[in-house]
Amino acid sequence: MKASTRTTYGSPDVITVKEVEKPTPKANEILVRVYATTVNRTDCGALWGKPFVFRFFIGLFKPRNEITGTDFAGVVEAVGQNVTSFKVGDRVWGFDDNTLPSHAEYMAIDTKKPVLKIPNGFTFEQAAASAEAAHYAYNFLNKVKLAPGMKVLVNGGTGAIGSAAIQFLKSMDIFVIAVCHSQYNDRVQALGPDRIIHYDKEDFTQDYKKYDFVFDAVGKSSFKPCTKILKDNGIYISSELGPGAENLYLPLLTSIKGGKKVIFPLPIDISKSLAYVADLAEKGKFKPLIDRTYTLDEIKEAFTYVNSGQKIGNVVIKLN
Ligand SMILES: NC(=O)c1ccc[n+]([C@@H]2O[C@H](COP(=O)([O-])OP(=O)(O)OC[C@H]3O[C@@H](n4cnc5c(N)ncnc54)[C@H](OP(=O)(O)O)[C@@H]3O)[C@@H](O)[C@H]2O)c1
Protein backbone atom coordinates (compact mmCIF):
# COMPACT_ATOMS: atom_id res chain seq x y z
CA MET A 1 0.00 0.00 0.00
CA LYS A 2 1.05 3.63 -0.48
CA ALA A 3 1.85 5.84 2.54
CA SER A 4 3.41 9.17 3.47
CA THR A 5 6.49 8.33 5.55
CA ARG A 6 9.39 10.02 7.33
CA THR A 7 12.10 8.76 9.69
CA THR A 8 13.22 12.08 11.15
CA TYR A 9 11.72 15.41 12.26
CA GLY A 10 11.92 18.29 9.82
CA SER A 11 10.24 20.22 7.00
CA PRO A 12 7.96 18.58 4.37
CA ASP A 13 11.21 17.66 2.55
CA VAL A 14 11.68 14.74 4.98
CA ILE A 15 8.50 13.10 3.63
CA THR A 16 8.63 10.23 1.13
CA VAL A 17 5.46 8.77 -0.36
CA LYS A 18 6.28 5.10 -0.93
CA GLU A 19 5.00 1.52 -0.92
CA VAL A 20 4.96 -0.04 2.57
CA GLU A 21 3.54 -3.26 3.96
CA LYS A 22 -0.23 -3.29 4.49
CA PRO A 23 -0.92 -3.75 8.25
CA THR A 24 -2.66 -6.82 9.68
CA PRO A 25 -5.07 -6.02 12.53
CA LYS A 26 -4.17 -7.40 15.98
CA ALA A 27 -6.84 -8.95 18.23
CA ASN A 28 -8.25 -5.58 19.45
CA GLU A 29 -7.74 -3.69 16.19
CA ILE A 30 -9.69 -2.95 13.05
CA LEU A 31 -8.15 -2.53 9.62
CA VAL A 32 -9.48 0.60 7.93
CA ARG A 33 -9.28 1.37 4.24
CA VAL A 34 -8.67 5.11 4.42
CA TYR A 35 -10.71 7.24 2.02
CA ALA A 36 -9.94 10.67 3.45
CA THR A 37 -7.61 12.23 5.99
CA THR A 38 -6.43 15.79 6.58
CA VAL A 39 -3.20 17.66 7.02
CA ASN A 40 -3.80 19.85 10.06
CA ARG A 41 -1.80 22.00 12.47
CA THR A 42 -1.20 19.04 14.79
CA ASP A 43 0.26 17.09 11.84
CA CYS A 44 2.60 20.05 11.19
CA GLY A 45 3.71 20.05 14.84
CA ALA A 46 4.33 16.29 14.62
CA LEU A 47 6.28 16.67 11.36
CA TRP A 48 8.67 19.26 12.79
CA GLY A 49 8.63 17.79 16.31
CA LYS A 50 7.65 21.21 17.67
CA PRO A 51 7.03 22.34 20.35
CA PHE A 52 9.80 20.10 21.73
CA VAL A 53 7.59 18.89 24.60
CA PHE A 54 5.39 17.17 21.94
CA ARG A 55 8.28 14.73 21.35
CA PHE A 56 7.74 13.17 24.79
CA PHE A 57 4.46 11.85 23.38
CA ILE A 58 5.34 11.08 19.75
CA GLY A 59 9.01 10.04 19.95
CA LEU A 60 11.92 11.83 21.66
CA PHE A 61 14.74 11.37 19.13
CA LYS A 62 12.72 10.33 16.07
CA PRO A 63 9.03 9.94 15.29
CA ARG A 64 7.54 6.74 16.74
CA ASN A 65 5.12 6.48 13.81
CA GLU A 66 7.01 6.38 10.52
CA ILE A 67 3.74 7.07 8.68
CA THR A 68 2.42 10.62 9.16
CA GLY A 69 -1.13 11.54 10.16
CA THR A 70 -3.54 12.10 13.04
CA ASP A 71 -7.06 11.60 11.62
CA PHE A 72 -8.90 9.40 9.15
CA ALA A 73 -12.24 8.46 7.64
CA GLY A 74 -12.76 5.17 5.85
CA VAL A 75 -14.32 1.73 5.81
CA VAL A 76 -13.57 -1.25 8.07
CA GLU A 77 -11.95 -3.92 5.91
CA ALA A 78 -11.12 -6.49 8.60
CA VAL A 79 -11.55 -6.89 12.37
CA GLY A 80 -9.33 -8.54 15.01
CA GLN A 81 -10.64 -11.61 16.84
CA ASN A 82 -11.69 -9.69 20.00
CA VAL A 83 -13.49 -6.83 18.23
CA THR A 84 -17.27 -6.72 18.72
CA SER A 85 -18.03 -2.99 18.39
CA PHE A 86 -17.28 -2.77 14.64
CA LYS A 87 -17.88 -5.01 11.64
CA VAL A 88 -16.53 -5.20 8.11
CA GLY A 89 -18.12 -2.48 5.97
CA ASP A 90 -18.69 0.05 8.79
CA ARG A 91 -17.88 3.64 7.85
CA VAL A 92 -15.58 4.94 10.60
CA TRP A 93 -13.59 8.06 11.49
CA GLY A 94 -11.18 8.93 14.26
CA PHE A 95 -8.38 11.11 15.56
CA ASP A 96 -5.41 10.87 17.91
CA ASP A 97 -3.40 14.01 18.70
CA ASN A 98 -0.41 11.80 19.54
CA THR A 99 -0.38 10.73 15.87
CA LEU A 100 -1.80 7.82 13.88
CA PRO A 101 -0.38 6.20 10.73
CA SER A 102 -3.36 7.56 8.81
CA HIS A 103 -1.71 9.22 5.79
CA ALA A 104 -1.86 5.81 4.12
CA GLU A 105 -4.21 3.67 2.06
CA TYR A 106 -4.81 1.34 5.03
CA MET A 107 -4.43 1.75 8.76
CA ALA A 108 -4.88 -0.56 11.77
CA ILE A 109 -6.26 1.04 14.93
CA ASP A 110 -7.06 -0.27 18.40
CA THR A 111 -10.79 0.11 19.06
CA LYS A 112 -10.01 1.58 22.52
CA LYS A 113 -8.69 4.67 20.69
CA PRO A 114 -11.07 7.44 19.58
CA VAL A 115 -12.80 5.76 16.61
CA LEU A 116 -16.52 6.18 15.88
CA LYS A 117 -19.02 5.45 13.14
CA ILE A 118 -19.30 8.30 10.62
CA PRO A 119 -22.41 10.48 11.16
CA ASN A 120 -25.27 9.77 8.74
CA GLY A 121 -25.12 11.98 5.66
CA PHE A 122 -21.44 12.85 6.14
CA THR A 123 -18.94 12.16 3.35
CA PHE A 124 -15.50 10.72 4.15
CA GLU A 125 -13.99 14.14 3.45
CA GLN A 126 -16.41 15.87 5.83
CA ALA A 127 -15.77 13.30 8.57
CA ALA A 128 -11.98 13.60 8.34
CA ALA A 129 -12.30 17.41 8.43
CA SER A 130 -14.48 17.27 11.56
CA ALA A 131 -11.93 15.72 13.89
CA GLU A 132 -8.80 17.66 14.89
CA ALA A 133 -9.95 21.28 14.95
CA ALA A 134 -13.48 20.40 16.06
CA HIS A 135 -11.96 18.59 19.07
CA TYR A 136 -10.00 21.70 20.03
CA ALA A 137 -12.99 23.98 19.42
CA TYR A 138 -15.18 21.81 21.66
CA ASN A 139 -12.47 21.97 24.33
CA PHE A 140 -12.75 25.78 24.33
CA LEU A 141 -16.47 25.59 24.87
CA ASN A 142 -16.57 22.87 27.50
CA LYS A 143 -14.18 24.74 29.79
CA VAL A 144 -16.76 27.50 30.47
CA LYS A 145 -20.46 27.88 31.28
CA LEU A 146 -22.28 29.08 28.19
CA ALA A 147 -25.93 30.10 28.08
CA PRO A 148 -28.25 31.27 25.28
CA GLY A 149 -27.99 34.99 24.63
CA MET A 150 -24.41 35.34 25.86
CA LYS A 151 -22.04 37.31 23.63
CA VAL A 152 -18.89 35.56 22.41
CA LEU A 153 -16.19 36.92 20.12
CA VAL A 154 -14.27 34.35 18.02
CA ASN A 155 -10.98 35.65 16.64
CA GLY A 156 -9.89 33.68 13.56
CA GLY A 157 -13.25 32.79 12.07
CA THR A 158 -11.57 31.38 8.93
CA GLY A 159 -9.38 28.91 10.84
CA ALA A 160 -10.26 25.26 11.31
CA ILE A 161 -10.82 25.76 15.05
CA GLY A 162 -12.59 29.12 14.67
CA SER A 163 -14.96 27.95 11.93
CA ALA A 164 -16.00 24.97 14.07
CA ALA A 165 -16.34 27.11 17.23
CA ILE A 166 -18.69 29.56 15.47
CA GLN A 167 -21.05 26.73 14.47
CA PHE A 168 -20.94 25.08 17.91
CA LEU A 169 -21.77 28.42 19.58
CA LYS A 170 -24.61 29.15 17.18
CA SER A 171 -26.11 25.72 17.91
CA MET A 172 -26.38 26.94 21.56
CA ASP A 173 -28.11 30.21 20.59
CA ILE A 174 -25.12 32.30 21.57
CA PHE A 175 -24.64 35.76 19.99
CA VAL A 176 -21.42 35.30 17.99
CA ILE A 177 -19.10 37.95 16.61
CA ALA A 178 -16.47 36.51 14.27
CA VAL A 179 -13.18 38.19 13.32
CA CYS A 180 -11.65 37.48 9.90
CA HIS A 181 -10.04 39.18 6.89
CA SER A 182 -12.58 41.04 4.72
CA GLN A 183 -11.74 38.85 1.68
CA TYR A 184 -13.29 35.85 3.48
CA ASN A 185 -16.44 37.65 4.65
CA ASP A 186 -18.87 35.46 2.67
CA ARG A 187 -17.30 32.15 3.72
CA VAL A 188 -17.45 33.13 7.39
CA GLN A 189 -20.96 34.60 7.04
CA ALA A 190 -22.11 31.19 5.77
CA LEU A 191 -21.16 29.72 9.17
CA GLY A 192 -23.89 31.81 10.79
CA PRO A 193 -22.26 34.45 13.07
CA ASP A 194 -24.43 37.44 14.08
CA ARG A 195 -21.76 39.98 13.21
CA ILE A 196 -18.33 40.00 11.54
CA ILE A 197 -15.38 42.29 12.26
CA HIS A 198 -12.76 42.54 9.49
CA TYR A 199 -9.36 42.61 11.13
CA ASP A 200 -7.79 44.40 8.13
CA LYS A 201 -10.19 47.35 8.65
CA GLU A 202 -10.97 47.37 12.36
CA ASP A 203 -9.20 46.40 15.59
CA PHE A 204 -11.63 44.13 17.44
CA THR A 205 -10.08 45.03 20.80
CA GLN A 206 -11.43 48.58 20.29
CA ASP A 207 -15.00 47.36 19.76
CA TYR A 208 -17.86 49.23 21.45
CA LYS A 209 -19.46 46.02 22.78
CA LYS A 210 -18.55 43.94 25.85
CA TYR A 211 -18.32 40.17 25.63
CA ASP A 212 -18.84 37.29 28.04
CA PHE A 213 -16.02 35.38 26.34
CA VAL A 214 -13.26 36.08 23.86
CA PHE A 215 -12.14 32.87 22.10
CA ASP A 216 -8.94 33.54 20.20
CA ALA A 217 -8.98 30.50 17.93
CA VAL A 218 -5.80 31.56 16.09
CA GLY A 219 -3.86 32.80 19.10
CA LYS A 220 -3.00 36.14 17.50
CA SER A 221 -4.16 38.36 20.36
CA SER A 222 -3.34 38.46 24.07
CA PHE A 223 -5.29 38.93 27.30
CA LYS A 224 -4.38 42.56 28.10
CA PRO A 225 -5.83 44.28 25.02
CA CYS A 226 -8.88 42.02 25.22
CA THR A 227 -9.69 43.09 28.81
CA LYS A 228 -11.25 46.26 27.33
CA ILE A 229 -13.94 44.25 25.54
CA LEU A 230 -14.59 41.67 28.27
CA LYS A 231 -17.46 42.05 30.72
CA ASP A 232 -16.50 42.29 34.42
CA ASN A 233 -16.42 38.51 34.84
CA GLY A 234 -15.53 37.84 31.20
CA ILE A 235 -13.15 35.05 30.21
CA TYR A 236 -10.35 35.01 27.64
CA ILE A 237 -9.30 31.71 26.03
CA SER A 238 -6.58 31.33 23.40
CA SER A 239 -5.39 28.38 21.33
CA GLU A 240 -1.77 29.55 21.69
CA LEU A 241 0.50 30.12 24.69
CA GLY A 242 0.66 33.87 23.99
CA PRO A 243 3.61 36.28 24.46
CA GLY A 244 6.14 34.80 26.93
CA ALA A 245 3.83 31.75 27.33
CA GLU A 246 1.64 34.01 29.51
CA ASN A 247 -1.45 31.87 28.97
CA LEU A 248 0.19 29.20 31.13
CA TYR A 249 0.46 31.38 34.26
CA LEU A 250 -2.29 33.96 33.71
CA PRO A 251 -5.06 31.43 34.55
CA LEU A 252 -3.64 31.14 38.08
CA LEU A 253 -2.94 34.88 38.52
CA THR A 254 -6.34 35.98 37.22
CA SER A 255 -8.23 33.42 39.29
CA ILE A 256 -6.52 34.72 42.48
CA LYS A 257 -7.19 38.34 41.51
CA GLY A 258 -10.86 37.81 40.59
CA GLY A 259 -12.79 39.56 37.80
CA LYS A 260 -11.74 38.98 34.21
CA LYS A 261 -10.04 35.62 33.77
CA VAL A 262 -7.80 33.64 31.45
CA ILE A 263 -8.36 29.93 30.87
CA PHE A 264 -5.94 27.79 28.89
CA PRO A 265 -7.83 24.85 27.44
CA LEU A 266 -6.02 21.53 27.71
CA PRO A 267 -7.76 19.41 25.10
CA ILE A 268 -8.83 16.05 26.54
CA ASP A 269 -11.31 13.22 25.84
CA ILE A 270 -11.25 13.05 22.04
CA SER A 271 -14.03 10.43 21.93
CA LYS A 272 -16.37 12.83 23.75
CA SER A 273 -15.52 15.63 21.30
CA LEU A 274 -16.14 13.40 18.28
CA ALA A 275 -19.46 12.21 19.72
CA TYR A 276 -20.49 15.86 20.26
CA VAL A 277 -19.57 16.72 16.66
CA ALA A 278 -21.36 13.64 15.29
CA ASP A 279 -24.54 14.58 17.16
CA LEU A 280 -24.48 18.16 15.79
CA ALA A 281 -23.69 16.90 12.29
CA GLU A 282 -26.68 14.54 12.34
CA LYS A 283 -28.92 17.43 13.45
CA GLY A 284 -27.63 19.44 10.47
CA LYS A 285 -25.99 22.02 12.78
CA PHE A 286 -22.36 21.43 11.83
CA LYS A 287 -20.47 21.12 8.56
CA PRO A 288 -16.68 21.46 8.48
CA LEU A 289 -15.22 24.25 6.41
CA ILE A 290 -13.08 22.64 3.70
CA ASP A 291 -10.41 24.55 1.82
CA ARG A 292 -8.24 22.56 -0.57
CA THR A 293 -8.15 18.85 -1.41
CA TYR A 294 -4.91 17.07 -2.34
CA THR A 295 -3.95 13.51 -3.32
CA LEU A 296 -1.53 11.44 -1.23
CA ASP A 297 1.20 12.06 -3.83
CA GLU A 298 0.77 15.82 -3.25
CA ILE A 299 1.02 15.61 0.55
CA LYS A 300 4.27 17.64 0.79
CA GLU A 301 2.46 20.56 -0.86
CA ALA A 302 -0.43 20.11 1.56
CA PHE A 303 1.96 20.31 4.55
CA THR A 304 3.64 23.41 3.11
CA TYR A 305 0.27 25.10 2.63
CA VAL A 306 -1.06 24.22 6.10
CA ASN A 307 2.16 25.36 7.72
CA SER A 308 1.74 28.78 6.07
CA GLY A 309 -1.02 29.52 8.62
CA GLN A 310 -3.24 30.70 5.74
CA LYS A 311 -5.59 27.78 5.23
CA ILE A 312 -9.31 28.41 5.37
CA GLY A 313 -10.76 25.66 7.53
CA ASN A 314 -9.45 22.19 6.72
CA VAL A 315 -7.14 20.69 4.10
CA VAL A 316 -8.20 17.23 2.97
CA ILE A 317 -6.18 14.37 1.47
CA LYS A 318 -8.36 12.13 -0.70
CA LEU A 319 -7.28 8.48 -1.13
CA ASN A 320 -8.50 5.36 -2.85
N1 LIG B 1 -3.79 24.61 22.01
C1 LIG B 1 -3.87 23.52 21.26
O1 LIG B 1 -3.98 22.41 21.76
C2 LIG B 1 -3.85 23.64 19.77
C3 LIG B 1 -4.14 22.55 18.96
C4 LIG B 1 -4.16 22.71 17.57
C5 LIG B 1 -3.85 23.95 17.04
N2 LIG B 1 -3.51 24.97 17.86
C6 LIG B 1 -3.19 26.28 17.33
O2 LIG B 1 -4.39 26.92 17.04
C7 LIG B 1 -4.22 27.84 16.01
C8 LIG B 1 -5.33 27.70 15.02
O3 LIG B 1 -5.32 26.42 14.41
P1 LIG B 1 -6.22 26.23 13.13
O4 LIG B 1 -5.96 24.87 12.59
O5 LIG B 1 -7.60 26.64 13.39
O6 LIG B 1 -5.51 27.29 12.20
P2 LIG B 1 -5.65 27.55 10.65
O7 LIG B 1 -6.81 26.78 10.12
O8 LIG B 1 -4.30 27.36 10.07
O9 LIG B 1 -6.10 29.05 10.68
C9 LIG B 1 -5.42 30.12 10.52
C10 LIG B 1 -6.45 31.14 9.99
O10 LIG B 1 -6.37 32.30 10.75
C11 LIG B 1 -6.44 33.42 9.90
N3 LIG B 1 -5.70 34.51 10.51
C12 LIG B 1 -4.39 34.76 10.46
N4 LIG B 1 -4.09 35.86 11.16
C13 LIG B 1 -5.24 36.31 11.68
C14 LIG B 1 -5.57 37.41 12.52
N5 LIG B 1 -4.66 38.27 12.97
N6 LIG B 1 -6.86 37.57 12.86
C15 LIG B 1 -7.81 36.72 12.44
N7 LIG B 1 -7.55 35.68 11.64
C16 LIG B 1 -6.28 35.47 11.27
C17 LIG B 1 -5.81 32.93 8.60
O11 LIG B 1 -6.32 33.58 7.49
P3 LIG B 1 -5.73 35.00 6.97
O12 LIG B 1 -4.32 35.11 7.45
O13 LIG B 1 -5.81 34.94 5.50
O14 LIG B 1 -6.67 35.97 7.59
C18 LIG B 1 -6.24 31.47 8.57
O15 LIG B 1 -7.46 31.29 7.88
C19 LIG B 1 -2.82 27.57 15.43
O16 LIG B 1 -1.97 28.59 15.89
C20 LIG B 1 -2.45 26.24 16.01
O17 LIG B 1 -1.06 26.11 16.20
C21 LIG B 1 -3.54 24.86 19.20
The ligand as a Tripos MOL2 file, in Angstrom:
@<TRIPOS>MOLECULE
LIG
   48    52     1     0     0
SMALL
NO_CHARGES

@<TRIPOS>ATOM
      1 N1         -3.7920   24.6090   22.0120 N.am      1 LIG1
      2 C1         -3.8700   23.5160   21.2590 C.2       1 LIG1
      3 O1         -3.9800   22.4060   21.7640 O.2       1 LIG1
      4 C2         -3.8480   23.6430   19.7670 C.ar      1 LIG1
      5 C3         -4.1370   22.5520   18.9590 C.ar      1 LIG1
      6 C4         -4.1560   22.7130   17.5680 C.ar      1 LIG1
      7 C5         -3.8470   23.9460   17.0440 C.ar      1 LIG1
      8 N2         -3.5090   24.9660   17.8630 N.ar      1 LIG1
      9 C6         -3.1860   26.2840   17.3290 C.3       1 LIG1
     10 O2         -4.3930   26.9170   17.0420 O.3       1 LIG1
     11 C7         -4.2200   27.8420   16.0070 C.3       1 LIG1
     12 C8         -5.3310   27.6970   15.0180 C.3       1 LIG1
     13 O3         -5.3170   26.4220   14.4070 O.3       1 LIG1
     14 P1         -6.2190   26.2270   13.1260 P.3       1 LIG1
     15 O4         -5.9610   24.8670   12.5880 O.co2     1 LIG1
     16 O5         -7.5960   26.6370   13.3930 O.co2     1 LIG1
     17 O6         -5.5140   27.2930   12.1950 O.3       1 LIG1
     18 P2         -5.6530   27.5460   10.6540 P.3       1 LIG1
     19 O7         -6.8120   26.7840   10.1220 O.co2     1 LIG1
     20 O8         -4.2990   27.3560   10.0720 O.co2     1 LIG1
     21 O9         -6.1000   29.0540   10.6830 O.3       1 LIG1
     22 C9         -5.4210   30.1200   10.5220 C.3       1 LIG1
     23 C10        -6.4500   31.1360    9.9880 C.3       1 LIG1
     24 O10        -6.3730   32.3010   10.7530 O.3       1 LIG1
     25 C11        -6.4400   33.4240    9.9010 C.3       1 LIG1
     26 N3         -5.7040   34.5120   10.5110 N.ar      1 LIG1
     27 C12        -4.3930   34.7580   10.4570 C.ar      1 LIG1
     28 N4         -4.0910   35.8610   11.1640 N.ar      1 LIG1
     29 C13        -5.2370   36.3070   11.6790 C.ar      1 LIG1
     30 C14        -5.5720   37.4120   12.5200 C.ar      1 LIG1
     31 N5         -4.6570   38.2710   12.9660 N.pl3     1 LIG1
     32 N6         -6.8560   37.5740   12.8610 N.ar      1 LIG1
     33 C15        -7.8090   36.7250   12.4400 C.ar      1 LIG1
     34 N7         -7.5490   35.6790   11.6400 N.ar      1 LIG1
     35 C16        -6.2770   35.4660   11.2740 C.ar      1 LIG1
     36 C17        -5.8110   32.9270    8.6030 C.3       1 LIG1
     37 O11        -6.3240   33.5810    7.4940 O.3       1 LIG1
     38 P3         -5.7300   35.0030    6.9740 P.3       1 LIG1
     39 O12        -4.3180   35.1140    7.4460 O.co2     1 LIG1
     40 O13        -5.8140   34.9380    5.4950 O.co2     1 LIG1
     41 O14        -6.6650   35.9740    7.5920 O.co2     1 LIG1
     42 C18        -6.2430   31.4670    8.5660 C.3       1 LIG1
     43 O15        -7.4600   31.2950    7.8850 O.3       1 LIG1
     44 C19        -2.8200   27.5650   15.4310 C.3       1 LIG1
     45 O16        -1.9670   28.5880   15.8870 O.3       1 LIG1
     46 C20        -2.4480   26.2430   16.0080 C.3       1 LIG1
     47 O17        -1.0600   26.1120   16.1970 O.3       1 LIG1
     48 C21        -3.5380   24.8590   19.2020 C.ar      1 LIG1
@<TRIPOS>BOND
     1     1     2 1
     2     2     3 2
     3     2     4 1
     4     4     5 ar
     5     4    48 ar
     6     5     6 ar
     7     6     7 ar
     8     7     8 ar
     9     8     9 1
    10     8    48 ar
    11     9    10 1
    12     9    46 1
    13    10    11 1
    14    11    12 1
    15    11    44 1
    16    12    13 1
    17    13    14 1
    18    14    15 2
    19    14    16 1
    20    14    17 1
    21    17    18 1
    22    18    19 2
    23    18    20 1
    24    18    21 1
    25    21    22 1
    26    22    23 1
    27    23    24 1
    28    23    42 1
    29    24    25 1
    30    25    26 1
    31    25    36 1
    32    26    27 ar
    33    26    35 ar
    34    27    28 ar
    35    28    29 ar
    36    29    30 ar
    37    29    35 ar
    38    30    31 1
    39    30    32 ar
    40    32    33 ar
    41    33    34 ar
    42    34    35 ar
    43    36    37 1
    44    36    42 1
    45    37    38 1
    46    38    39 2
    47    38    40 1
    48    38    41 1
    49    42    43 1
    50    44    45 1
    51    44    46 1
    52    46    47 1
@<TRIPOS>SUBSTRUCTURE
     1 LIG1         1 GROUP 0 **** ****
